[in-house]
């Protein structure tokens, strides 16, 4: 965390020193009449961090009244110099604060008090001033000396040592030793938390500063604990404190580090506004908050905004905050690279590297970080020799400073090994990559399954680099394993959870308990997300209720785990993540069936084509910064067509579509695809937001209807489906027959104008759905016929339609949904944050006459996940059902994840708004095809091709019309 020093000085007041107070040397009977005692009491009542100027005047009065006494007390005067140092530092004057502390030190030494508590505190404070002026090495020396004094006086476990452990931790952090820093500062913080009154402002500053430091060392859960407690204390006791914004900014930073960036933005924006108002635009804490906001923006893919914010966060006087300046330049360089500005990325990184070389010792951790980033950019530009030298420098510094299994050290080894391979040291380099990547896998699994953390995989980049190295070194089996590790996300976890329930026996007591345990874990994720929002809004009571619910749910989880272990002793083994070996997957594939893997990273894109009888691999020169704009261009041409309202639709971007195909299917991959009729797709990053069916395999001339009908779309060559779990690839789904139990749900009773665009602005009032506005959405005239035709195609006495007024939340929640093997929803789909108040994706059902608890006409992701399904196939004939949990989240993390978790093995989803006639045509034709014996992927392919060829459908040959649907799972 940058700028945490500004929270440290205020922490020095009083911990442990009160027992050696100078007041105790005065006769108690005269203390009440003593002007010196009165002056000290008045000074101690003033918050040095909140009112530093007023506090300075009061503490100078303490010195004056002491000096007026016949026998001035040196410890009290030294204490006053310390507190005056606090006030000066809080106003950005560490040089003047240092003089006050040196005066205190000299006074104590002259009085023969050079080994006591007051001297320990003074040396600790003095050291902090050294770091504030760019001298962390001498700070560490002073902090160790101060700690040794108190250990000698009180032993290592006495709570009076809290501030010494704390300040030593901060000094070590600034000196570039984050792991030892985290150990020391966490110990000091927990001591303070156990002994200080909650209304003491020093306590929330302690917690906030500690949260930033432990988060930087990878202790995300501890960081969230400290940050949330700090915000709770601010909201309860100090809502107007000038450092309230600093505390909120730390919470935003820890949420981002936990993969919860969307939540972090709200908190951090508030922090920036508060700090700018209370501290000023150029205050280091304000600049830090701006930098943290940039991180959240970047995590959501907004790299240009993130780069600009980060450059804005660099102090004008760079030399005064050298570590912070280099950290900001590192970050800005990364964002420039992710945004496709490679030359700018190198220039910024070179600036940071040169500045660090001038201002920091050669083994400083920040020197390693800037060398790492510069090496990555240089490798991308082809400067392999210098890139290797820089990565060797990085690895050497981390090897000296960090634990052998720290994530940063292991990550540096993966990249170093990759560069060794690129420079011709293939065997040596790959051995390094494999050793580091294998050590990282358990860490990634632990983070991915923790309910306090977000859904994103923070190890994606490192495992993607390991996969590239494995391909370059000729180890396709390892490359496939690393791809699975990089792609481990909430959908893989959901598929694993369904498999666990199946293994336990779907109707058994064990299966019910497993589902209850999984529901508890999901509830914990929701509660942690809600708590962050409540803290950001200052709702103390709401946050406390969340805490109580979290504790209750954690206790329930522990109880369920114990019961499951008794009746199903193998449960713990089943709960371990499954990585499918390459040979096992190949054995499941048919001769004409393949798996295509594509993984864009910041340096390049690795691709694999796996068949039963062989594997083809390639590494594309296009990094994700080049892939994303192509995906955006294709999607924009589709969105333009959807929004045109014209019979003849605007042109499709054939050039971007073919450029994507050429990047993902180079010659060696195309040669391996000969004879394939079905391709499973495992594509990450932006590629997951685009149906591969809309890629053209050959350049297209022209833009009109004929060009669209004659184009060589990838769907012409083979059927396509998307896999979310390698465990299900090639396993074969349950055949669909005319005896299938089918439930068709939708065609809700809505009163708007058919065909009119959805007006979302009035759907929510005061954060809750307005049932009248929901009822006023446009109806879908074709939905009833669509569901009826699906039912007719599948037949079966156990089939049912739930439509019109009957298609309500109450009805769906009370149905036994587990009896239906095929379920179709034909209705509107909404994306989270598409409208203010909608916090998660939802399907529109018939709203009640009056709003009631749990029923407002919107079946949300949380409510879908609570359903008990046993479906082979769920068809979502609605708009945007493949979207993520928010507008910026990865694809398939919203409605798709909820249905997978609820117990669905295959899904038909849409990537964009679907025209009513096209939705009905595609979904019904696909169901009819499966009923006639085709597998789902082939049935969807034939439905798409038929629509392309049908000249009677206006615009039917445009991908905006025929390509919205994607099949998830076989």
Helices and strands as residue ranges (DSSP letters): H 5-8, G 9-12, G 17-20, G 22-25, H 28-31, H 35-44, H 52-67, H 74-90, H 94-110, H 117-132, H 136-154, G 159-161, H 162-174, H 178-195, H 201-216, H 220-237, H 244-257, H 261-278, H 284-299, H 303-312, G 318-321, H 322-338, H 342-359, H 365-380, H 384-401, H 407-422, H 426-448, H 460-472, H 476-486, H 490-504, H 509-536, H 540-567, H 571-574, H 582-588, E 593-600, E 605-611, E 614-620, H 624-644, H 654-664, H 667-672, E 678-683, G 685-689, G 692-694, H 705-710, H 714-717, E 719-722, G 726-728, E 742-748, E 764-765, E 768-769, H 771-775, H 783-794, E 800-804, H 809-814, G 817-819, E 822-826, E 829-830, E 842-844, E 858-860, H 861-865, E 873-877, H 895-903, E 907-910, H 916-931, H 936-949, H 959-962, E 965-968
